[in-house]
Amino acid sequence: MSEYTEYTEYIVRPCTWVWLILILLTVFAFVVGEFELGGITIVSTLLLSTLIKWQIVVDYFMGLHQVRWLWRIILYSWLLLVIGLIGFAYWLGLQ
C-alpha cells in the first residue's frame, strides 16, 4: 500500500449496516401488511419507520448529510407533510 492511502478495515461496512436497517424496516412493514394488523399504535409505528427510512435515504444514499440545513429542511418538510396527510386520512377513516 502507498503511504498516502488510508485504509480502515471493517468487519461490516457502514453502508451495509444502513442497507440492513432499511431492509429490516421494510420487512416489518410487509409483515404488518400481510397479517393485516391495524390500530393507532401500528400505524404510528409504521409512520415512524417511514420517517427513519427517509432520513437514512436522504443522509446516506442521497449524500445530503453534509449539506446546508435549508436543503434538508425542504426534504423533511415534504416528508412530514406526506406523513401528516397519511395520518390524517387514517384518523378520518376511524371516525
N, C-alpha and C positions, 0 to 999 in steps of 0.2 A: 504494500500500500504506500501511496505517496504520503509524505509528511504533511501535506496540506489537506488531506482528506480526513474529515471527521466521520467516524463510524460508530453508531451506537447499536449494540446488539440487543434485540428484543426477543423474548420468547414468543410473544404475540404482539404484532404491531398495533399501535393505537387505532389506525383506521380499521383494523379487523374488529376491535372491540366496538367501535362505533357501528359498524355494519351488523354485528351480532345483536346489539341493543335494538337497532331498527327491526331486525328480523323477529326478535322476541316480542316486541310491541305489536308488530303486525300479526304474528301468530295469535297473540292474546285477543286482538280484535276479531280475528277469524273465528276463534273458538267461541267467543261471545255470540257472534252471529249464527254459528252452526247450532248452538244449543238454545238459540232464541231467548237469551237472557235479557231481562229488562229491569226497569226500575231506575230511580233517580241516581242511586249510587253507581250502578253500572254505567249509565250514560255519562255521569260526571267523570268517572274513571277513564272512559274511552276518550272523552274530550281532552282530559289532561294528558293522556298518552299521545294524542294528536299534537298537542302543544309541544310536548317533549320531542317528538319526531321532527316537527317543523324546525325547532331550534337546532337540532343536530344536523339536519339537511342544510339549513342556512349557514351555520358556523363551519361545518367540515366539508361538505360537498360543494357548496357554492363559494366557499372560501371567504366568507364575509366576517369572520371573527376578528379581523384587524382593520376593518373599515370604519369610517366615521359613524357615529351613532345615528345620524339622520337616516342613512340607508337601512339600518337595522330597524329603526322605529317605523319606517314606512312598511317594511315587510311584516313586522309584528302587529302593526295596526290592522293590516289587511287580514291576517290570520285571526286576530281577536274579533274582528267584525264577522268573519265566516263562522267561527265557533259560537259567537254570541247569537247569530241568526239560527244556527242549528239547535242550540239550547232553547231559544225562544220558540222555535217550531215544535220541539219536543214538549215544552211546557204547555203550549196551546193544545197539543194532542191529548194532554192529561185532563184538560178542562172539560 
